[in-house]
């Protein structure tokens, strides 16, 4: 999924929530639980790639594993073609410009939780991840909304181009990595 995608929005309070606060007037307390909800959606123009080294999630400091990150179609095309300039043939152009779609969950976080969520994600995604704001499409409504995406980009120190280009190597590492 889009594990690192976070949509910032304020949700209504849930009156059926069983977490309540005390009141001074003795009346029945109103539920005030802060919320996080999810909705299926997709990131157009991004694709999952096994190309991020990790000692935290799928490896150790002695033997880094590999985790997925999201790369834009343009980044993947440039990496596979071995250059950062525009494609020179029609076939190369199709490779660079094919529209990918990565499905996952869009998280909507109550405004009161944003700071805590970002602090937790910043710690969890400390291995060279960047924060990008991207457009995502909600499956239920078809609406396009902006969301925060944590992703390992090709210019971070934990990015490993070789495993992106050599899937048998990536599979071999994944099969023996622990953590």
N, CA and C of each residue as an Amber inpcrd file, in Angstrom:
protein
   537
   0.7980000  -1.1850000   0.0000000   0.0000000   0.0000000   0.0000000
   0.8390000   1.2450000   0.0000000   0.1930000   2.3080000   0.0690000
   0.8760000   3.5830000   0.2130000   1.1130000   3.8080000   1.6860000
   1.9500000   2.9850000   2.2690000   2.1180000   2.9970000   3.7040000
   2.5160000   4.3490000   4.2490000   3.2640000   5.1200000   3.4950000
   3.7130000   6.3980000   3.9960000   2.8690000   7.5700000   3.5650000
   1.7130000   7.3440000   2.9920000   0.8840000   8.4350000   2.5040000
  -0.0270000   8.9250000   3.6170000  -0.0420000  10.2250000   3.8380000
  -0.8020000  10.8220000   4.9190000  -1.5770000  12.0000000   4.3830000
  -2.9020000  11.9310000   4.4550000  -3.7480000  13.0390000   4.0370000
  -4.1220000  13.8270000   5.2730000  -3.8580000  15.1250000   5.2630000
  -4.1070000  15.9450000   6.4340000  -5.5020000  16.5270000   6.3520000
  -6.3560000  16.1170000   7.2740000  -7.7270000  16.6070000   7.2850000
  -8.2630000  16.5270000   8.7050000  -9.2560000  17.3170000   8.9940000
  -9.8840000  17.3090000  10.3010000 -11.1820000  16.5170000  10.1990000
 -11.3180000  15.5080000  11.0390000 -12.5080000  14.6630000  11.0210000
 -13.4670000  15.0990000  12.1040000 -14.7390000  14.7920000  11.9080000
 -15.7420000  15.0740000  12.9340000 -15.5490000  14.1320000  14.1080000
 -15.9470000  14.6000000  15.3040000 -15.8830000  13.7300000  16.4830000
 -16.9020000  12.6200000  16.3360000 -16.5910000  11.4760000  16.9200000
 -17.4730000  10.3180000  16.8820000 -18.2570000  10.2670000  18.1860000
 -19.5530000  10.5550000  18.1460000 -20.3730000  10.5740000  19.3540000
 -20.5610000   9.1880000  19.9490000 -20.2750000   8.1380000  19.2060000
 -20.4140000   6.7820000  19.7170000 -19.1410000   6.2710000  20.3720000
 -18.1060000   7.0940000  20.4080000 -16.8150000   6.6900000  20.9510000
 -16.9270000   6.4820000  22.4560000 -16.2650000   5.4510000  22.9750000
 -16.3460000   5.1880000  24.4020000 -15.2300000   5.8390000  25.2010000
 -14.3750000   6.6070000  24.5720000 -13.3310000   7.3390000  25.2760000
 -13.8430000   8.7490000  25.5300000 -14.1170000   9.0710000  26.7690000
 -14.7180000  10.3550000  27.0840000 -13.8510000  11.1160000  28.0680000
 -14.0860000  12.4110000  28.1740000 -13.3800000  13.2440000  29.1380000
 -14.3400000  13.6320000  30.2440000 -13.7880000  13.9270000  31.4130000
 -14.6140000  14.3430000  32.5460000 -15.1370000  15.7490000  32.3210000
 -16.2970000  16.0300000  32.8760000 -16.8530000  17.3840000  32.7910000
 -17.0250000  17.9280000  34.1960000 -16.9370000  19.2330000  34.3220000
 -17.0780000  19.8670000  35.6270000 -18.5260000  19.9510000  36.0650000
 -19.4660000  19.9590000  35.1440000 -20.8740000  20.1550000  35.5030000
 -21.5890000  18.8420000  35.8200000 -20.8810000  17.7170000  35.7670000
 -21.4880000  16.4450000  36.1320000 -22.3350000  15.8150000  35.0390000
 -22.5080000  16.5010000  33.9190000 -23.2710000  15.9180000  32.8130000
 -22.4560000  14.8160000  32.1650000 -23.1490000  13.9900000  31.3990000
 -22.4750000  12.8960000  30.7120000 -21.4030000  13.4640000  29.7850000
 -20.1780000  12.9490000  29.8830000 -19.0930000  13.4950000  29.0560000
 -19.3020000  13.1890000  27.5790000 -18.8510000  14.1150000  26.7610000
 -18.9240000  13.9430000  25.3140000 -17.6560000  13.2380000  24.8390000
 -17.7910000  12.3470000  23.9260000 -16.6450000  11.6250000  23.3880000
 -15.7280000  12.5920000  22.6610000 -14.4240000  12.4270000  22.8870000
 -13.4650000  13.3480000  22.2700000 -12.2760000  12.6220000  21.6630000
 -12.4220000  11.3740000  21.3820000 -11.2990000  10.6130000  20.8470000
 -10.8670000  11.1790000  19.4960000  -9.5720000  11.3450000  19.3630000
  -9.0290000  11.7980000  18.0850000  -8.9080000  10.5940000  17.1570000
  -9.0010000  10.8400000  15.8400000  -9.1330000   9.7350000  14.9070000
  -8.1120000   9.7380000  13.7780000  -7.9310000   8.5480000  13.2640000
  -7.2170000   8.3060000  12.0200000  -8.1120000   7.3740000  11.2250000
  -8.3520000   7.7000000   9.9680000  -9.1410000   6.8150000   9.1190000
  -8.3530000   6.5130000   7.8510000  -8.7810000   5.4720000   7.1610000
  -8.1200000   5.1060000   5.9120000  -9.1510000   4.9840000   4.8040000
  -8.6600000   5.1800000   3.5980000  -9.4930000   5.0440000   2.4100000
  -8.6100000   4.4760000   1.2960000  -9.1090000   3.5140000   0.5370000
  -8.3110000   3.0120000  -0.5800000  -8.1350000   4.0980000  -1.6440000
  -6.9590000   4.0970000  -2.2350000  -6.6840000   5.0820000  -3.2720000
  -5.4850000   4.6730000  -4.0960000  -5.0730000   5.5610000  -4.9760000
  -3.9380000   5.2560000  -5.8460000  -3.1060000   6.4890000  -6.1270000
  -1.8200000   6.2260000  -6.2650000  -0.8590000   7.2510000  -6.6670000
  -0.5550000   7.0110000  -8.1410000  -0.9790000   7.9250000  -8.9840000
  -0.7580000   7.7970000 -10.4250000   0.6370000   8.3510000 -10.7410000
   1.3710000   7.5910000 -11.5580000   2.7070000   8.0480000 -11.9380000
   3.7990000   7.6250000 -10.9680000   3.4540000   6.7320000 -10.0380000
   4.4350000   6.1910000  -9.0780000   4.3490000   4.6820000  -9.0890000
   5.4920000   4.0280000  -8.8590000   5.5340000   2.5760000  -8.8150000
   6.3910000   2.1000000  -7.6570000   5.9860000   0.9470000  -7.0970000
   6.7340000   0.3350000  -6.0040000   8.0090000  -0.2780000  -6.5580000
   9.1040000  -0.0410000  -5.8620000  10.4000000  -0.5820000  -6.3020000
  11.1780000  -1.0820000  -5.0910000  11.7270000  -2.2770000  -5.2080000
  12.6290000  -2.8040000  -4.1880000  13.9840000  -2.1580000  -4.4210000
  14.2630000  -1.0700000  -3.7540000  15.5220000  -0.3700000  -4.0270000
  16.0410000   0.4480000  -2.8480000  15.5010000   0.2310000  -1.6640000
  15.9210000   1.0000000  -0.5000000  16.5560000   0.0480000   0.5130000
  17.8390000   0.2640000   0.8370000  18.4900000  -0.5460000   1.8690000
  17.8850000  -0.2070000   3.2200000  17.8110000  -1.2000000   4.0920000
  17.2510000  -0.9460000   5.4190000  17.8600000  -1.8590000   6.4670000
  18.3500000  -1.2420000   7.5340000  18.7970000  -1.9900000   8.7070000
  17.6830000  -2.0540000   9.7430000  16.6410000  -1.2680000   9.5450000
  15.5610000  -1.1590000  10.5290000  14.4190000  -2.1400000  10.2860000
  13.9670000  -2.2520000   9.0600000  12.7210000  -2.9660000   8.7820000
  12.9200000  -4.3690000   8.2090000  13.8990000  -4.5760000   7.3760000
  14.0930000  -5.8860000   6.7510000  15.5650000  -6.2790000   6.7380000
  16.3050000  -5.8330000   7.7160000  17.7150000  -6.1480000   7.7500000
  18.3350000  -5.7670000   9.0800000  19.6600000  -5.8550000   9.1390000
  20.4100000  -5.4810000  10.3370000  21.5210000  -4.5280000   9.9210000
  22.2280000  -3.9710000  10.8960000  23.3580000  -3.0970000  10.5500000
  24.4720000  -3.8970000   9.8860000  24.5750000  -5.1900000  10.2200000
  25.5950000  -6.0470000   9.6020000  25.2140000  -6.4580000   8.1780000
  23.9070000  -6.6170000   7.9190000  23.4470000  -7.0400000   6.5990000
  22.1170000  -6.3500000   6.3060000  22.2090000  -5.2680000   5.5610000
  20.9990000  -4.5200000   5.2120000  20.0810000  -5.3450000   4.3310000
  18.7960000  -5.2760000   4.6470000  17.7900000  -5.8540000   3.7750000
  17.3590000  -4.8110000   2.7570000  16.3010000  -5.1190000   2.0360000
  15.7710000  -4.2090000   1.0230000  14.2850000  -4.0120000   1.2920000
  13.8310000  -2.7860000   1.2060000  12.4140000  -2.4770000   1.3420000
  11.9510000  -1.7340000   0.0930000  10.6550000  -1.7090000  -0.0740000
  10.0700000  -0.9890000  -1.2030000  10.0370000   0.4990000  -0.9320000
  10.1480000   1.2370000  -1.9840000   9.8980000   2.6630000  -1.9560000
   9.0610000   2.9800000  -3.1870000   8.5330000   4.1640000  -3.2510000
   7.8160000   4.5980000  -4.4520000   8.7130000   5.5340000  -5.2310000
   8.8600000   5.2370000  -6.5010000   9.6050000   6.0970000  -7.4110000
   8.6590000   6.5750000  -8.4900000   8.9020000   7.7800000  -8.9620000
   8.0900000   8.2830000 -10.0670000   8.4680000   7.5270000 -11.3310000
   7.5560000   7.4950000 -12.2670000   7.8310000   6.8460000 -13.5530000
   9.0770000   7.4340000 -14.2060000   9.2330000   8.7410000 -14.1120000
  10.3900000   9.3980000 -14.7200000  11.6870000   8.9350000 -14.0590000
  11.6810000   8.7950000 -12.7200000  12.8840000   8.3230000 -12.0270000
  13.2320000   6.9020000 -12.4540000  12.2530000   6.0200000 -12.5020000
  12.5090000   4.6300000 -12.8890000  13.0170000   4.5690000 -14.3260000
  12.3760000   5.3010000 -15.2200000  12.8180000   5.3060000 -16.6120000
  14.2430000   5.7960000 -16.7510000  14.5720000   6.8570000 -16.0670000
  15.9300000   7.4020000 -16.1330000  16.9460000   6.4180000 -15.5680000
  16.6270000   5.7730000 -14.4540000  17.5430000   4.8060000 -13.8500000
  17.7330000   3.5900000 -14.7470000  16.6550000   3.1150000 -15.3530000
  16.7670000   1.9410000 -16.2270000  17.4870000   2.2620000 -17.5220000
  17.3300000   3.4720000 -17.9880000  18.0250000   3.8650000 -19.2220000
  19.4560000   4.2980000 -18.9380000  19.7770000   4.5110000 -17.6720000
  21.1410000   4.8630000 -17.2980000  21.5170000   6.2980000 -17.5680000
  20.5290000   7.1580000 -17.6670000  20.8530000   8.5660000 -17.8820000
  19.7210000   9.4290000 -17.3500000  20.0380000  10.6760000 -17.1380000
  19.0600000  11.5910000 -16.5710000  18.5070000  12.5670000 -17.5950000
  18.8820000  12.4030000 -18.8890000  18.3360000  13.2990000 -19.9110000
  17.1440000  12.6540000 -20.6080000  16.3940000  13.3930000 -21.3710000
  15.1780000  12.8630000 -22.0150000  15.4800000  11.6890000 -22.9450000
  14.4840000  10.8100000 -23.1390000  14.6620000   9.6590000 -24.0220000
  14.8960000  10.0960000 -25.4640000  15.6320000   9.2300000 -26.2050000
  15.9710000   9.6000000 -27.5710000  15.1840000   8.8250000 -28.6280000
  14.4900000   7.7730000 -28.2490000  13.6940000   7.0090000 -29.2100000
  12.2560000   6.8910000 -28.7200000  11.3760000   6.5020000 -29.6100000
   9.9710000   6.3320000 -29.2300000   9.8150000   5.2340000 -28.1750000
  10.5680000   4.1390000 -28.3010000  10.4860000   3.0420000 -27.3220000
  10.9520000   3.5220000 -25.9490000  12.0430000   4.2770000 -25.9160000
  12.5200000   4.8290000 -24.6470000  11.5010000   5.8030000 -24.0690000
  10.8650000   6.5820000 -24.9210000   9.8600000   7.5380000 -24.4750000
   8.7000000   6.8250000 -23.7900000   8.2540000   5.6910000 -24.3640000
   7.1600000   4.9250000 -23.7510000   7.5780000   4.3680000 -22.3910000
   8.8320000   3.9040000 -22.2760000   9.3270000   3.3650000 -21.0170000
   9.3130000   4.4400000 -19.9350000   9.7580000   5.6210000 -20.2730000
   9.8340000   6.7020000 -19.2960000   8.4470000   7.2370000 -18.9690000
   7.5370000   7.2740000 -19.9400000   6.2630000   7.9610000 -19.7480000
   5.0600000   7.0560000 -19.4890000   5.2600000   5.7610000 -19.3730000
   4.0980000   4.9110000 -19.1360000   3.4740000   5.2670000 -17.7910000
   2.1900000   5.4040000 -17.7440000   1.5480000   5.8130000 -16.4820000
   1.3880000   4.6380000 -15.5160000   2.1320000   4.6600000 -14.4490000
   2.0030000   3.6310000 -13.4190000   0.9070000   4.0220000 -12.4430000
   0.4400000   3.0410000 -11.7040000  -0.5730000   3.2880000 -10.6870000
  -0.2530000   2.3660000  -9.5120000  -0.0300000   2.9560000  -8.3590000
   0.2210000   2.1690000  -7.1580000  -0.9690000   2.3290000  -6.2320000
  -1.5820000   1.2040000  -5.9020000  -2.7500000   1.2200000  -5.0310000
  -2.3260000   1.0460000  -3.5860000  -3.1010000   1.6320000  -2.6910000
  -2.8010000   1.5180000  -1.2720000  -3.8310000   2.2540000  -0.4520000
  -3.4460000   2.6370000   0.7410000  -4.3430000   3.3360000   1.6490000
  -3.9230000   4.7860000   1.8130000  -4.9100000   5.6460000   1.8420000
  -4.7120000   7.0630000   2.1390000  -5.1570000   7.2500000   3.5880000
  -4.2700000   7.7400000   4.4230000  -4.5910000   7.9710000   5.8270000
  -5.0390000   9.4110000   6.0120000  -6.1570000   9.5910000   6.6840000
  -6.6300000  10.9170000   7.0580000  -6.5000000  11.0180000   8.5710000
  -5.8100000  12.0550000   9.0130000  -5.4480000  12.1980000  10.4150000
  -6.1020000  13.4440000  10.9840000  -6.7250000  13.2940000  12.1530000
  -7.2960000  14.4430000  12.8440000  -6.1950000  15.4880000  13.0580000
  -6.5330000  16.7310000  12.9120000  -5.5600000  17.8130000  12.9940000
  -4.7890000  17.7850000  14.3160000  -5.4110000  17.3420000  15.3930000
  -4.7330000  17.2760000  16.6840000  -3.6570000  16.1920000  16.7400000
  -3.6870000  15.2520000  15.8220000  -2.7180000  14.1550000  15.7990000
  -1.5770000  14.3670000  14.8080000  -1.6680000  15.3720000  13.9850000
  -0.6960000  15.5380000  12.9010000   0.7300000  15.6170000  13.4300000
   0.9730000  16.4510000  14.4080000   2.3310000  16.6310000  14.9240000
   2.8970000  15.3120000  15.4630000   2.0970000  14.5710000  16.2560000
   2.5510000  13.2840000  16.7980000   2.7820000  12.2680000  15.6890000
   1.8900000  12.2200000  14.7060000   2.0460000  11.2780000  13.5830000
   3.3100000  11.5740000  12.7870000   3.5480000  12.8460000  12.5130000
   4.7400000  13.2120000  11.7510000   6.0160000  12.8790000  12.5220000
   6.0150000  13.1110000  13.8330000   7.1920000  12.7760000  14.6400000
   7.4530000  11.2670000  14.6020000   6.3870000  10.4770000  14.7240000
   6.5420000   9.0210000  14.6700000   7.0240000   8.5520000  13.3010000
   6.4390000   9.1040000  12.2340000   6.8670000   8.7290000  10.8830000
   8.2890000   9.1910000  10.5970000   8.6600000  10.3840000  11.0550000
  10.0280000  10.8600000  10.8480000  11.0350000   9.9180000  11.4990000
  10.6910000   9.3900000  12.6880000  11.5830000   8.4330000  13.3430000
  11.5930000   7.1110000  12.5770000  10.4230000   6.6100000  12.2450000
  10.3280000   5.3180000  11.5670000  11.0100000   5.3410000  10.2000000
  10.8650000   6.4160000   9.4840000  11.3830000   6.5150000   8.1200000
  12.6890000   7.3080000   8.0740000  13.5550000   7.0630000   9.0530000
  14.7900000   7.8310000   9.1630000  15.8760000   7.4090000   8.1740000
  15.6810000   6.3070000   7.4670000  16.7140000   5.7700000   6.5860000
  16.7940000   6.4350000   5.2260000  16.8590000   7.7410000   5.1730000
  17.0430000   8.4280000   3.9010000  15.7730000   8.7940000   3.1780000
  14.6550000   8.7860000   3.8610000  13.3820000   9.0780000   3.2130000
  13.1490000  10.5780000   3.0910000  12.5060000  10.9460000   2.0070000
  12.1050000  12.3330000   1.7710000  10.6040000  12.4300000   1.9600000
  10.1470000  13.6080000   2.3100000   8.7010000  13.8930000   2.3730000
   8.3290000  14.6180000   1.1000000   7.3840000  14.0660000   0.3500000
   6.8690000  14.7130000  -0.8570000   5.3640000  14.8550000  -0.7400000
   4.8250000  15.9260000  -1.2510000   3.3760000  16.0790000  -1.3550000
   3.0030000  15.7190000  -2.7860000   2.1140000  14.7170000  -2.9140000
   1.7130000  14.2350000  -4.2400000   0.1950000  14.2200000  -4.3390000
  -0.2930000  14.1200000  -5.5540000  -1.7230000  13.9320000  -5.7850000
  -2.0330000  12.4400000  -5.7260000  -3.1110000  12.0970000  -5.0100000
  -3.6060000  10.7270000  -4.9640000  -5.0910000  10.7520000  -5.2880000
  -5.5870000   9.6470000  -5.8250000  -6.9860000   9.5680000  -6.2280000
  -7.7140000   8.6300000  -5.2720000  -8.7920000   9.1330000  -4.6550000
  -9.6080000   8.3190000  -3.7630000 -10.4290000   7.3360000  -4.5930000
 -10.3690000   6.0530000  -4.2570000 -11.1220000   5.0490000  -5.0150000
 -12.6290000   5.2810000  -4.9390000 -13.1420000   5.5740000  -3.7550000
 -14.5900000   5.6870000  -3.5620000 -15.2150000   6.8730000  -4.2860000
 -14.4870000   7.9990000  -4.3270000 -15.0750000   9.2220000  -4.8920000
 -14.4860000   9.6220000  -6.2270000 -13.2760000   9.1340000  -6.5310000
 -12.5780000   9.5770000  -7.7330000 -11.9420000  10.9450000  -7.5680000
 -12.0880000  11.5480000  -6.3790000 -11.4960000  12.8630000  -6.1230000
  -9.9830000  12.7590000  -6.0260000  -9.3170000  13.7810000  -6.5090000
  -7.8770000  13.8960000  -6.3540000  -7.6020000  14.7990000  -5.1650000
  -6.7840000  14.2970000  -4.2330000  -6.4120000  15.0540000  -3.0460000
  -4.9020000  15.0440000  -2.9140000  -4.3930000  16.0070000  -2.1870000
  -2.9560000  16.0260000  -1.9260000  -2.6660000  15.2320000  -0.6620000
  -1.5630000  14.5010000  -0.6870000  -1.1650000  13.6790000   0.4500000
   0.3400000  13.7480000   0.6210000   0.7550000  13.5100000   1.8440000
   2.1720000  13.4760000   2.1710000   2.6800000  12.0640000   1.9640000
   3.7750000  11.9340000   1.2420000   4.3610000  10.6330000   0.9270000
   5.7910000  10.5990000   1.4360000   6.1140000   9.5900000   2.2180000
   7.5030000   9.3200000   2.6010000   8.0450000   8.3270000   1.5930000
   9.2010000   8.6400000   0.9950000   9.7630000   7.7280000   0.0080000
  11.2670000   7.8780000  -0.0620000  11.9200000   6.7890000  -0.4020000
  13.3530000   6.8060000  -0.6200000  13.6190000   7.2030000  -2.0630000
  14.2660000   8.3080000  -2.2520000  14.5460000   8.8130000  -3.5990000
  15.9240000   8.3500000  -4.0670000  16.1930000   8.3920000  -5.3580000
  17.4750000   7.9230000  -5.8740000  18.6910000   8.6810000  -5.3350000
  18.4930000   9.8670000  -4.7860000  19.6490000  10.6150000  -4.2930000
  19.9130000  10.4120000  -2.7990000  19.2000000   9.5100000  -2.1390000
  19.4730000   9.2980000  -0.7140000  20.5220000   8.2100000  -0.5320000
  21.2390000   8.2360000   0.5820000  22.3510000   7.3020000   0.7610000
  21.9420000   5.8330000   0.8640000  20.6920000   5.5390000   1.1970000
  20.2530000   4.1470000   1.3260000  19.6740000   3.5880000   0.0220000
  19.5750000   4.4080000  -1.0100000  19.0380000   3.9380000  -2.2880000
  20.0720000   3.0320000  -2.9510000  19.6010000   1.9140000  -3.5390000
  20.4970000   0.9400000  -4.1610000  20.0070000   0.6420000  -5.5610000
  20.5650000   1.3430000  -6.5200000  20.1500000   1.2080000  -7.9220000
  20.3320000  -0.2160000  -8.4390000  21.3890000  -0.8870000  -8.0070000
  21.6830000  -2.2150000  -8.5490000  20.5300000  -3.1910000  -8.3410000
  19.9130000  -3.1950000  -7.1500000  18.8380000  -4.1630000  -6.9170000
  17.5790000  -3.7960000  -7.6940000  17.4120000  -2.5250000  -8.0090000
  16.3000000  -2.1150000  -8.8600000  16.4560000  -2.7160000 -10.2530000
  17.6820000  -2.7880000 -10.7300000  17.9650000  -3.2730000 -12.0780000
  18.2460000  -4.7720000 -12.1370000  18.4820000  -5.4100000 -10.9850000
  18.8450000  -6.8270000 -10.9370000  17.9090000  -7.5480000  -9.9630000
  16.7280000  -7.9360000 -10.4560000  15.7250000  -8.5610000  -9.5850000
  16.1880000  -9.8850000  -8.9660000  16.9750000 -10.7350000  -9.6690000
  17.4860000 -11.9390000  -8.9960000  18.3640000 -11.5960000  -7.7810000
  19.1610000 -10.5470000  -7.8680000  19.9550000 -10.1140000  -6.7140000
  19.0360000  -9.6500000  -5.5920000  18.0340000  -8.8470000  -5.9270000
  17.0910000  -8.3780000  -4.9180000  16.4060000  -9.5620000  -4.2390000
  15.9780000 -10.5500000  -5.0060000  15.3090000 -11.7230000  -4.4440000
  16.2470000 -12.5040000  -3.5240000  17.5150000 -12.6130000  -3.9080000
  18.4750000 -13.3310000  -3.0830000  18.6820000 -12.6250000  -1.7410000
  18.7720000 -11.3140000  -1.7680000  18.9410000 -10.5540000  -0.5230000
  17.7040000 -10.6830000   0.3490000  16.5330000 -10.5330000  -0.2460000
  15.2760000 -10.6270000   0.4990000  15.1460000 -12.0070000   1.1340000
  15.5950000 -13.0450000   0.4450000  15.4280000 -14.4160000   0.9610000
  16.2710000 -14.7110000   2.1830000  17.3480000 -13.9690000   2.4070000
  18.2170000 -14.2570000   3.5480000  18.2530000 -13.1490000   4.5880000
  17.7390000 -11.9620000   4.2630000  17.7680000 -10.8580000   5.2210000
  16.8230000 -11.1350000   6.3780000  17.2330000 -10.7080000   7.5590000
  16.3850000 -10.8450000   8.7470000  16.2420000  -9.4780000   9.3850000
  15.2260000  -9.3420000  10.2170000  15.0510000  -8.0730000  10.9150000
  13.6710000  -7.5370000  10.7720000
